[in-house]
Amino acid sequence: MAKFDSKSFNPQAFGAYVDRIPNVKKSELAGSGAVGGNENAKHALSSQTGSLYCRIPYSDRIDGSTSQNNDGNTDIVSSGTSSYEQGLVVASRMDSWTERSFSRNITAGVDFMDAVAQQIGDYKQQVKQNILLAILSGVFGMKTDGSDFKAKAAKEFIEKHTYDISKEAGEGAFVGADTLNKAVQKACGDNKSVFSLVIMHSEVATNLENLQLLKYLTYTDKAGITRDLAMGSWNGRTVLVDDGMPVDAADDGELVYTTYILGRGAIVLDNIGDFVPYEMSRDARTNGGEDTLYVRDRYICGVDGISFEKPDSLVGSASDDDLADGENWCIINDGAKTIPHKAIAVARIISKG
């Protein structure tokens, strides 16, 4: 059995332990329902470790617009449904750390497994968040130039699902009491209740705090100490505060912040596992002996209502740059028309704070 810091290391047991370590941010993200998985894609891509890309059926939606008057003398006219496919891709990630990266945390009274697993759990959450932001960047960077139906649909989606108040005068350029409600209504109209998660920069969160519009959640640790989390609630939606959110400079030199709003099941970001997710290696020579922990993960990446179209240049794994490239995304279509933009529960707010 491999050793780490002179302690026995069982990769299967360690992986199970990491999964059991409480991660409040992960729990709240899962609870919001905005970030999850796709069982069809999971089955297709987990069948073999080398799987990179899959296309799965995407169900068409029927509505009442085809309903006909039954007067007893009229034949029923049957309508059909379109056949759609959605592309999903795998992003594989890997990293490693030597003994000294963790040994500073292993002191008298601190459990070894807990110290290491806590860090790995936080690390994995940050990796997923980076992937999530790359996906969102790609979705709002879809190709809009051209006269084809895909470009027109992408342009409509980006315009309708972007609520930009950054150019308003004075306080109007900052988020307020009605900003979120207006943004989700503009995006999805009467379907606005589908939105469940908001991800924002701390500058935006601070503005909402000052207006007493943001209520932070709390967490009580094993010692019974209650702490505020970087998560809260705004108009009934879960809020995740993260300074990794996009920040740009406006024409007047002031900073402009992007806040993302996600609906239930909007993002597919699911860890389907690597063949060897955890591994230990002992180098007896270097620095008198070093132990290295290796970590590998594979994530299914996709967006409900939007398809990832794999370029020929992509092999092995989708990088964050691949996911952030708008050329690789398009609204799901049947070759002649796309699904309605209101069916895509992804939106953003652009503001000065």
C-alpha positions as CSV (number, residue, x, y, z in Angstrom):
1,M,0.0,0.0,0.0
2,A,1.3,3.5,-0.9
3,K,2.4,5.8,1.8
4,F,1.7,9.5,2.2
5,D,3.6,11.4,5.0
6,S,4.5,8.0,6.4
7,K,0.8,7.0,6.6
8,S,-1.0,4.3,4.7
9,F,-2.9,5.4,1.7
10,N,-5.8,3.6,0.2
11,P,-7.0,5.4,-3.0
12,Q,-10.6,4.0,-2.9
13,A,-11.0,4.8,0.8
14,F,-9.5,8.2,0.3
15,G,-11.9,9.0,-2.6
16,A,-14.9,8.0,-0.5
17,Y,-13.6,10.1,2.3
18,V,-13.2,13.2,0.1
19,D,-16.8,12.8,-1.1
20,R,-18.0,12.6,2.5
21,I,-16.3,15.8,3.7
22,P,-18.9,18.5,4.2
23,N,-18.6,21.2,1.5
24,V,-21.3,23.8,2.1
25,K,-20.8,25.5,-1.2
26,K,-21.1,22.3,-3.1
27,S,-24.3,21.4,-1.2
28,E,-25.9,24.8,-1.9
29,L,-25.1,24.5,-5.6
30,A,-26.7,21.1,-5.7
31,G,-29.6,22.3,-3.7
32,S,-30.3,25.2,-6.1
33,G,-30.8,22.6,-8.9
34,A,-29.1,24.8,-11.4
35,V,-25.9,22.7,-11.7
36,G,-26.3,19.0,-12.1
37,G,-26.0,16.1,-14.5
38,N,-27.6,14.4,-17.5
39,E,-28.2,10.7,-17.1
40,N,-28.2,9.9,-20.8
41,A,-24.9,11.7,-21.3
42,K,-23.5,10.1,-18.2
43,H,-24.4,6.6,-19.5
44,A,-22.9,7.4,-22.9
45,L,-19.7,8.9,-21.6
46,S,-18.9,6.8,-18.5
47,S,-19.0,3.5,-20.5
48,Q,-15.3,3.9,-21.2
49,T,-12.7,6.3,-19.8
50,G,-11.6,7.5,-23.2
51,S,-15.0,8.9,-24.2
52,L,-14.8,12.6,-25.1
53,Y,-18.0,13.6,-26.8
54,C,-21.6,12.4,-27.2
55,R,-24.8,13.5,-28.9
56,I,-28.0,12.6,-27.2
57,P,-31.7,13.1,-28.2
58,Y,-33.3,16.3,-27.1
59,S,-37.0,16.3,-26.8
60,D,-39.2,18.8,-28.7
61,R,-41.8,20.6,-26.7
62,I,-45.5,20.7,-27.7
63,D,-47.9,23.5,-26.8
64,G,-51.5,24.6,-27.1
65,S,-50.9,26.5,-30.3
66,T,-51.9,23.5,-32.4
67,S,-55.2,22.9,-30.6
68,Q,-58.1,22.8,-33.0
69,N,-61.8,23.5,-32.7
70,N,-63.9,20.3,-32.5
71,D,-67.3,21.2,-34.2
72,G,-68.1,17.6,-35.1
73,N,-67.6,18.2,-38.8
74,T,-63.9,18.9,-39.1
75,D,-61.1,16.4,-39.5
76,I,-58.2,16.6,-37.0
77,V,-55.0,17.9,-38.5
78,S,-52.0,16.2,-36.9
79,S,-48.8,18.0,-36.3
80,G,-45.4,16.5,-35.8
81,T,-42.4,17.2,-33.5
82,S,-38.9,18.1,-34.5
83,S,-36.0,15.8,-33.9
84,Y,-33.2,17.5,-31.9
85,E,-29.8,16.4,-30.7
86,Q,-27.6,17.9,-28.0
87,G,-23.8,17.7,-27.9
88,L,-22.0,17.3,-24.6
89,V,-18.2,17.1,-24.1
90,V,-15.9,15.9,-21.4
91,A,-13.4,18.1,-19.6
92,S,-10.6,16.0,-17.9
93,R,-8.5,17.7,-15.3
94,M,-5.5,16.5,-13.3
95,D,-3.1,17.9,-10.6
96,S,-0.6,16.7,-8.1
97,W,1.0,17.8,-4.8
98,T,4.0,16.8,-2.9
99,E,4.1,15.9,0.8
100,R,5.2,19.3,1.9
101,S,2.1,20.9,0.4
102,F,0.0,19.1,3.0
103,S,2.4,18.4,5.9
104,R,2.2,22.0,7.2
105,N,-1.4,21.3,8.0
106,I,-0.7,18.0,9.7
107,T,0.0,19.0,13.3
108,A,-0.8,17.4,16.7
109,G,-4.5,16.8,17.1
110,V,-5.3,17.3,13.4
111,D,-6.7,14.3,11.6
112,F,-4.5,13.4,8.6
113,M,-7.3,12.3,6.3
114,D,-9.5,15.2,7.2
115,A,-6.7,17.8,6.6
116,V,-5.9,16.4,3.1
117,A,-9.5,15.7,2.1
118,Q,-10.7,19.1,3.1
119,Q,-8.2,20.7,0.8
120,I,-9.0,18.3,-2.1
121,G,-12.7,19.0,-1.7
122,D,-12.2,22.8,-1.9
123,Y,-9.8,22.3,-4.8
124,K,-12.4,20.3,-6.8
125,Q,-15.1,22.9,-6.1
126,Q,-12.8,25.7,-7.6
127,V,-12.0,23.6,-10.6
128,K,-15.8,23.1,-11.3
129,Q,-16.4,26.8,-10.8
130,N,-13.7,27.6,-13.4
131,I,-15.3,25.2,-15.8
132,L,-18.7,26.7,-15.1
133,L,-17.5,30.3,-15.9
134,A,-15.8,29.1,-19.1
135,I,-19.1,27.5,-20.2
136,L,-21.1,30.6,-19.5
137,S,-18.5,32.7,-21.4
138,G,-18.8,30.5,-24.4
139,V,-22.6,30.5,-24.3
140,F,-22.7,34.4,-24.4
141,G,-20.0,34.4,-27.0
142,M,-21.9,32.4,-29.6
143,K,-21.6,33.4,-33.2
144,T,-24.2,36.1,-34.0
145,D,-22.8,37.5,-37.3
146,G,-24.3,36.1,-40.5
147,S,-27.8,35.6,-41.9
148,D,-28.3,31.9,-41.1
149,F,-30.9,30.9,-38.6
150,K,-28.3,29.8,-36.1
151,A,-26.7,33.2,-35.9
152,K,-30.0,34.9,-35.7
153,A,-31.2,32.7,-32.9
154,A,-27.9,33.2,-31.0
155,K,-28.2,37.0,-31.4
156,E,-31.8,36.9,-30.1
157,F,-30.8,34.8,-27.2
158,I,-27.9,37.0,-26.2
159,E,-30.0,40.2,-26.5
160,K,-33.0,38.8,-24.6
161,H,-30.9,37.1,-21.9
162,T,-28.7,40.1,-21.2
163,Y,-29.9,42.8,-18.9
164,D,-27.4,45.6,-19.2
165,I,-27.9,48.6,-16.9
166,S,-24.2,49.6,-16.8
167,K,-24.8,52.6,-19.2
168,E,-27.7,54.0,-17.1
169,A,-27.2,57.3,-15.3
170,G,-26.2,57.5,-11.7
171,E,-27.6,54.8,-9.4
172,G,-29.4,53.3,-12.3
173,A,-26.2,51.6,-13.3
174,F,-26.2,49.6,-10.1
175,V,-28.3,46.6,-9.1
176,G,-31.4,47.5,-7.1
177,A,-34.6,46.0,-5.7
178,D,-36.2,45.2,-9.1
179,T,-33.0,44.3,-11.2
180,L,-33.2,40.6,-10.8
181,N,-36.9,40.4,-11.5
182,K,-36.6,42.5,-14.6
183,A,-33.7,40.4,-15.9
184,V,-35.4,37.0,-15.6
185,Q,-38.6,38.4,-17.0
186,K,-36.8,39.8,-20.0
187,A,-35.1,36.4,-20.6
188,C,-37.9,33.9,-20.1
189,G,-41.1,35.9,-19.6
190,D,-43.8,33.9,-17.8
191,N,-41.3,31.1,-17.3
192,K,-39.1,33.3,-15.1
193,S,-39.8,31.3,-12.0
194,V,-37.4,28.6,-13.3
195,F,-34.4,30.6,-12.2
196,S,-32.9,29.4,-9.0
197,L,-29.2,30.5,-8.7
198,V,-27.4,33.8,-9.0
199,I,-23.6,34.1,-9.1
200,M,-22.1,37.5,-8.5
201,H,-18.9,39.4,-7.7
202,S,-18.5,40.7,-4.1
203,E,-18.8,44.3,-5.3
204,V,-22.3,43.6,-6.5
205,A,-23.1,41.7,-3.3
206,T,-21.9,44.6,-1.2
207,N,-24.2,46.9,-3.0
208,L,-27.1,44.6,-2.3
209,E,-26.0,44.3,1.3
210,N,-26.1,48.1,1.7
211,L,-29.6,48.1,0.3
212,Q,-30.5,45.2,2.7
213,L,-31.5,43.1,-0.2
214,L,-29.1,40.2,0.3
215,K,-29.4,37.8,3.3
216,Y,-26.4,35.6,3.9
217,L,-26.7,31.9,4.9
218,T,-24.9,30.6,7.9
219,Y,-23.0,27.4,8.7
220,T,-22.4,25.8,12.1
221,D,-19.2,23.7,12.2
222,K,-18.4,20.7,14.3
223,A,-17.2,22.9,17.2
224,G,-20.6,24.6,17.3
225,I,-19.3,27.9,15.8
226,T,-21.7,29.7,13.4
227,R,-20.2,31.5,10.5
228,D,-21.5,33.5,7.6
229,L,-21.1,31.9,4.2
230,A,-20.2,33.4,0.8
231,M,-23.8,32.4,-0.1
232,G,-27.0,34.2,0.4
233,S,-30.5,34.7,-0.9
234,W,-31.8,37.5,-3.2
235,N,-35.5,37.5,-4.2
236,G,-35.8,33.9,-3.2
237,R,-32.8,32.8,-5.3
238,T,-29.7,31.3,-3.9
239,V,-26.7,33.6,-4.3
240,L,-23.1,32.5,-4.7
241,V,-20.5,35.3,-4.2
242,D,-17.3,34.8,-6.1
243,D,-14.7,37.3,-7.2
244,G,-13.8,35.1,-10.1
245,M,-16.8,36.6,-11.9
246,P,-16.1,38.7,-15.1
247,V,-15.0,42.3,-14.5
248,D,-14.4,44.6,-17.4
249,A,-13.7,48.3,-17.9
250,A,-16.5,50.5,-19.3
251,D,-16.0,53.2,-21.9
252,D,-15.9,55.8,-19.0
253,G,-13.1,53.8,-17.3
254,E,-15.4,52.5,-14.5
255,L,-15.6,48.7,-13.8
256,V,-18.5,46.7,-15.1
257,Y,-19.5,43.4,-13.4
258,T,-21.3,40.4,-14.9
259,T,-23.8,38.5,-12.7
260,Y,-25.1,35.2,-14.0
261,I,-28.5,33.8,-13.3
262,L,-29.2,30.1,-13.8
263,G,-32.4,28.1,-13.9
264,R,-33.1,24.6,-12.6
265,G,-31.1,22.1,-14.6
266,A,-29.5,24.8,-16.7
267,I,-25.9,23.6,-16.5
268,V,-24.6,20.0,-16.9
269,L,-21.4,19.7,-14.9
270,D,-21.1,16.3,-13.5
271,N,-18.0,14.4,-12.4
272,I,-18.1,10.9,-14.0
273,G,-14.7,9.9,-12.6
274,D,-11.4,8.8,-14.0
275,F,-10.1,5.3,-14.2
276,V,-7.4,6.2,-11.6
277,P,-8.8,9.2,-9.7
278,Y,-6.3,9.1,-6.9
279,E,-2.7,7.8,-6.9
280,M,0.3,8.0,-4.7
281,S,4.0,7.9,-5.8
282,R,7.1,7.6,-3.7
283,D,10.3,9.3,-4.8
284,A,12.9,8.1,-2.4
285,R,15.8,10.1,-3.8
286,T,14.6,13.7,-4.2
287,N,15.1,15.9,-1.1
288,G,15.7,12.8,0.9
289,G,12.4,11.3,-0.1
290,E,9.1,12.7,-1.2
291,D,5.5,11.5,-1.5
292,T,3.3,12.9,-4.2
293,L,-0.5,12.7,-4.4
294,Y,-2.1,12.7,-7.9
295,V,-5.7,13.6,-8.6
296,R,-7.7,13.1,-11.9
297,D,-11.3,14.0,-12.7
298,R,-13.6,13.9,-15.7
299,Y,-16.6,16.2,-16.0
300,I,-19.5,16.1,-18.4
301,C,-20.1,19.7,-19.7
302,G,-23.2,21.0,-21.3
303,V,-26.1,23.5,-21.2
304,D,-29.8,22.7,-21.3
305,G,-31.0,24.0,-24.7
306,I,-27.6,24.7,-26.1
307,S,-25.3,22.2,-27.9
308,F,-21.6,21.9,-27.8
309,E,-20.3,21.3,-31.3
310,K,-16.9,19.6,-31.1
311,P,-14.3,21.1,-33.4
312,D,-12.0,18.6,-35.2
313,S,-9.0,20.2,-33.3
314,L,-10.4,19.1,-29.9
315,V,-9.0,15.7,-28.8
316,G,-8.7,14.0,-25.5
317,S,-10.3,16.7,-23.3
318,A,-12.0,20.1,-23.5
319,S,-9.9,22.8,-22.0
320,D,-11.4,25.9,-20.3
321,D,-10.5,27.8,-23.5
322,D,-12.4,25.3,-25.6
323,L,-15.5,25.7,-23.4
324,A,-15.2,29.5,-23.5
325,D,-15.0,29.7,-27.3
326,G,-18.4,30.8,-28.6
327,E,-17.7,29.2,-31.9
328,N,-18.2,25.8,-30.2
329,W,-21.7,26.4,-29.0
330,C,-25.1,26.8,-30.8
331,I,-28.7,26.8,-29.8
332,I,-30.2,23.3,-30.3
333,N,-31.8,23.0,-33.7
334,D,-33.2,20.5,-36.2
335,G,-31.3,21.9,-39.2
336,A,-33.9,24.4,-40.1
337,K,-35.0,26.1,-36.8
338,T,-33.9,26.4,-33.2
339,I,-35.8,25.8,-30.0
340,P,-37.3,29.0,-28.4
341,H,-34.9,31.1,-26.5
342,K,-37.3,31.2,-23.5
343,A,-36.6,27.5,-23.0
344,I,-33.0,28.3,-22.0
345,A,-32.8,29.3,-18.4
346,V,-29.5,31.2,-18.5
347,A,-29.2,35.0,-18.2
348,R,-26.9,37.7,-17.1
349,I,-26.9,41.1,-15.6
350,I,-24.2,43.7,-16.5
351,S,-23.9,46.5,-14.0
352,K,-21.4,48.9,-12.3
353,G,-22.0,47.2,-9.0
